[in-house]
Amino acid sequence: MKIWILNHVALKPSETGITRHYDIANELVKQKHEVTIFASSFLAYRYVFRNRRKTNYTENVNGVLFEWMWTLPYKGNGILRVFNMISYFFMALWRGLLSKEKPDAVVGSSVHLFACLAAYVLSRFKKATYIVEIRDLWPQTLIDLGKMSKRHPAVLLFGMLEKFVCRRADQIIVTLPGAVDYLRNLGIAEDKIHVIPNGIVMNREKEKSRPSPLAQSLSLLKKKHGKLAMYVGSHGDANALHTVIESAKFLSESEVALILIGDGPMKESLQKAAKAYSHVYFFDSIPKKAVLSTLCLADVLLISMRDAPLYQYGMSLNKLNDYMLCGKPILFAGNVANDIVTEAKAGLTIAPERPGAFADGLRSLLSLSEEELQEIAATSYAYVNDHHNIERLAQRFLAICSYKEAYPEDEEAVPCQLSISKWGSRQ
């Protein structure tokens, strides 16, 4: 079958960040399906074009086709970011309508809803199944994390878009388990909503034995401070890394070094805040293939989240899959509907945005016995394999894309019922 996926910020496997759709597509290509991903050639997390010599081109990555499209450059979270989203909408339409290919399914995936809207238009022109994938709840994210009023024009606009695309979708995929209730409250039929969380390629476990580009630096820090607590990921407002920084005042230099690896809009301000502490260290982003080997150099892995109502709908963090595959104990500061760290017995969960409690939790995990560490590694691996194995998630994705409905001109056709009862819409 032929599937088009519209994801503004989709990435190749060699790039730093979420590669959800490449990973799913790669599994489907192995099964002789054809998958094309329509994505921006402008890297939003670095604010640069991935290829300065060309901005509109096609690239074959291990059988997965990427249609890289120019979108308006921007920096920050101002009005240019909205124009960047709108430019993606028009570019996706242009590239899709020019293509002679007729996909069987068109998937529109948020971050933003203009991608879902473009997928709707293309699905109607191509007479394809229309799938909406909601990975971020817009406009709820703008209200809870962006601190916007419910009457803000952007909130009203995305609210209308959200209802429009979801009500017209043949099937809806969500990454958050609580999003089922969220969409049901919008009047969306629950039987067409299906949870597919972010997954991980399990054979990436072999990457643990690769040399880390930070091995020498981290070895020196371990000699100096004794143990390492590490965060790898985006440095954004939602990550609440100020909690990690401020916990340093409750921890001595001889106990642990706090290591933050990655980039993001909050990094500069975090570095300024960390100048007061000599055991907090920052490193730039590392290649994805080096993530697991770097994580394995830590004694404890860190996740911090904002204390926001948004997380009543749950979470699906890519970094958490990496952490659990690594098998080191995880300190999770968050208040979420699906507490995966507790479910997987992968570490310790504490209240968010409380630096003192964060320090206490870290100290507790640093004192675990070898037997306890081995048990955490085993239960973490089992959980991620059972719930986030990308091979299994790709089959769910394919089942949803295989849904068919009768078009008006095909009066004799009978809609097929999607048979996915064994995994359902809740997990």
N, C-alpha and C positions, 0 to 999 in steps of 0.2 A: 504494500500500500504506500501511497505518497502522502507525506505529512509536511505541512508548512508550520513553522513555529515563529511567531513574532514576539521577540524579546529585545527590547531596546538595548539592554546592557549585557547581552550574552557574551560569553568569553570562550576562548580556545583553551584546551587543557594545559597549555604551557603558560597561561597568564594567571596572575594572582587574583583570586576572588572566587565567586560562585560559578561553577561550571555545570550546574544542574542539567541544562538542556543539551549540552554536548554529551554529557555522560549518558543520558537517556537515549539520545539519538545514536550514539556509538553502539549501544547494545542492540538497537533496532536495525541498524545497518548490517550488523553481523547476521541478522536473520533475513537479509535480502530486502528489507523495506528501504524506501528512499526518504530521506529527511533533509529539508532545507531550513536553515535558521536565518531570519532577517534581523540584523543587528546594526547598531550604529558603529561607524568606524572611528568615532570620537570616544576615547576612554574617559568616562565620567570621573573615575576615582583619581585620575592623574591630570585631567583637563588638557589632554593633548590627543592628536590623531595618531592612531596606532601605526599608520604608514603615511609619512609626510609627502610622499611623491604621488599618492593616489588616495582618493577618499570614496570612490564608488567602484567596487570590483567584486568578483566572485573568487572564493578560495575553497579548495577541497582539503579538508582536514580529516585524514583517515576514513574517507568515504562520506563524511558529513559535509554538506555544502553550506558555506556561510555566504550570505549576500550582505556584504559590508556596504553601508549607506552613509553618505554625508548627512550630518545633522549640525545645526547651528552651534558653534563653540560657545562655551560659557564657563563661568567660575563662580562658585558660591551657590547661594539659594535664592537669588533674586529673580526678577521677571524674566531674565534671559534663560533661566532654567525651564520656565514654562514654554517659552518659544522653542527651546531645544526639543521638548516633548512634541510640540505641534509640528515641528519640522520632520520629526520621525514619522508622524502620522501620514504626511503627504508623500514623503519619500517611499514609505512602505507601499502605499497605494500605487505610486508610479512604477516601482520595480515589479510589484506583483501583477499589475494589469498588463504590463509589457510582456510578461512571461507567457509563453504558449503552453506551459505546463498546466495540467488540471489536477490539483491535489484532491485527495479523498477527504482530507480534514485540514482545517486551518485553526491553529491554536493561538489565541491572543493572550499573552501573559503580562500581568502587571509586574514591575514596579508601578508604572503609571497606566491609566486606563485608556489613553489614546492608542496604545498598542492593541488593546482589546477592541476598540472601535474600528481600527483599520482592519483587523481580522474579520470583523462582522461584514464590512463592505466587501472584502475580497471573497469571503465564503459565499456571499450571495451572487456575486458575478461568476464565480467558478462552480457554483452549485455543489458546494462541499459542506460537510458537517462542520458546525461552528462550535468550537470549544473555548470556554473562558477559563483561564487559570489565574486565581487570585493568590498572590504571594504576600502582598502588603495590603492591608485594609485601608483603602482610600475612600472617603476623606477622613476616616477615624484616626489614622496616623497623624494627619495634619492637626487634628484637634488635641490629641493626647500628647504627642511629642513635639509638634510644631507650635503648640499653645495658641492656635488660632480659634477665633470665635466660630460658633456654628453658623453665624450669619456672614462670615467672610466670603467674598465672591469666589475665591478658589475652592472653599469647602462646598459651597452651593453647586458650583460647576461640576466638581468631581462626584458629588452626591447624585446629580442627575445622570452623569455618565455611568456610574456604578449600577444604578437601577436599570438603565437602558440596555447595557450589554448583558447583564446577568439574566434579565427576563427574556432575552432573545436567544440565549445560548441553548444549544441542544443538550450539552452537558457542562458541568462546572467542576473544575479541580481546585482544591484548596490545600495549602501546606500546613495550615493550623487547624487542629481538631475543633477548637471552639468557633471557627468560622462557619461551621454548619449552622449553629444557632444564630449567629450574626446575620447570615443570609436568609435564614428562615424568617427572621423578624422583618426582613425587607419584602416578604411575600414570595420568596423563591421556594419552589417545591423541593422538599428535602431529598426525594428519590433521585434527583439529578445532580446532587452534590456529593463529591467523592474526595476523600482525604488521601493525598500522596505527599508525604513529607519529603524534605530534602534527603538525598541518599549519598552513599559513598561506594566507590569501587573497592571491593574487599581485597582484591589482589594488590592494592597499593601498600599492603602491609610489608611487602618486600622492600619498600622505600626506606624503612626504618634502618636498614643496614648501610644506606648510602652516607657518604661523608656530608656533614653539615657545613655550610660556608661560615657559620658562626662558632664552630667547634673550638677553635683556639681562644677566641675572646671569652666564650662562656666558661671554658676551663679555668682561665685566669680568675674570673669572677667567683667561681666556685671555691677556689683556693683561698680567696680573700674573705668571702662571706660565709662559707660553709655549705649553704644550700641555695637552690634557685627556684623561685616561683615565677612562672612565665605566662604571659598573655600573647597570643598571636592572632591578629585580625585588624579590622578597621578601627581607626581612632575617631569615632563620630560621637555625636551627642547621645545617641541611644545606648552607646556602650558604657556610659557612666564610669569612665576610667578615672575620674577624680576620686572615686571611692578607693581604688587601688593606690593612687598616689598618697592620699591622706592617711591610709592605713600605715604608711611608713613611719609615722611618728610614734606608733605603738609597738614597733618592731626594732630591735637593735641591729646594728651592722653585722654583728657576729652571728646572728640567727639566720638571716636570709637576704638575698638580693632580689629585688623586684625587677623583672625583665619585661619590657613592652616592645613587641616587634610588629611593625606595620606602618601604615600611613592613613591620613584622613584629615578632615577639616579642623579637628580639635587638637591635633598633635602639637602645634606650636604653643598653644596656651597650656597644655599639659606639661610640656617641657619647662615652661616658665615656673609653673607651680612646683615642679619636682626639684628645682634648684636648691631648695632648703634641705634636701635629703641626699646623702652621699651613697645610699644603697638602692637608688632607683636609676635604671638604665634604659635608654631607648635605642632601637635599631631599626633600620629601614626595612621595607618589605623584602621577603625572600621568595624565590621561585617556588611554585606549588610542589614540585618534585622534591624540594628540600624541607618541606614543612614537617613531615613525620619524623625525620631524623633529628631535626632541631627540637621538636617537642620532647623527644626521648631523652634529651640532655637535662630536662627539668626534673625537679623533685615533686612539684605540685603545679597543676595547670589552672589558670584563673579565667573566670567569666564574671563580668559585672554588668548589670542591666539597670535601667532607670526604674523607679517605682512609679509606674504609670498604669492607668486603667486598661490600656490597650492589651496588656498581657493576660487579661482575663480570658482571651481567646486562644492563648497558648503561644508556643514558639516552635521554630524549626530552624535551628542554627547549624550552618555548615561546619563551623569550627568545632561544635560539640561532637560531631561525627568523627572528625580528625582526632580530637582529644581521646574519645573512647577507643578508637582503633589503636592509638598509641598505648593506652592502658595505664597511664599514670593517674593518681588521684586528682579529682577535680573539686575546686572550691567554687561553688556557684552562688552568686549573690543576686537573687531575683525572686519575684513573687509572680509566678505564672501558673496557668491552669494545668499544664502538663509538666510536672517536675521530673524531667527525664533522668537527672542525676540521682535523685532518690529512687526512682523506679528501677534504674539499672544498678543500684548499689555501687555507684561509680565515684563516690566521694561524699561531700557535705554541702547541704544547701542552707543558706542563711538569709536573713532579711536584706533587701537591697539598700544601697546608699547609707550604710552605717559603717564607717571606717574602723571603729573600735571592734565591732563584732567581726568584721572582715579579718582583722589581725588575729583575733582569738581563734577563728576558724582555720586560718592558715597555720597557726602554731599547732593546732590539734592534728592536722593532716601531716605536718612535718615530723610528728612524733610516732607515726604508725610503725608497727613492727613489719618485718619482712613477710611474715605469713599474711598479714592484713593487706599488704601491698599486692601480693600475688593473687589474693582473692578478688581485689578490685579489678585487676587486669583481666581476670577470667570472666567476671560478670559483665564487665564493660564490653568485651569482645562479643559475648553471647548476645547481649542486647542489641548492639549495632548490627550484627549479622541478621538477627531475627526481624528487626523493624526498619532498617535503613539500607539493606543490601540493594544496590542499584539494579541488579539483574531482575529482582522481583518487582521493584518499583516500575521498571521499564515495561514489564508485562501488564501491569495495571494501567499504565499510560496508554499502551496500545489498545487495550480492551475498550477504553473510553473513546479513543479516536476511531475505533471500528464501529461505533454506533451509527446507525443509518436511520434516516427518516424519509417519508415520501414527500416529494416536491409536488406542488400543485399540478404541474403538467403531467405527472406520472400517477394517474388516478388509481391504477391497478396495483401499485406498489404498496407493500405493507411494512410499516416501521418494525425494525428488529428490536427486541428488548435486550438491553444490556445485562448480561449475566455476570454479576460480580458479587453475589450474595455472600460468598465466603469471606470477603474482606469488607464489604459494606461501605457506608459513608461515615462511620465513626471508628476510631481506633483508640 
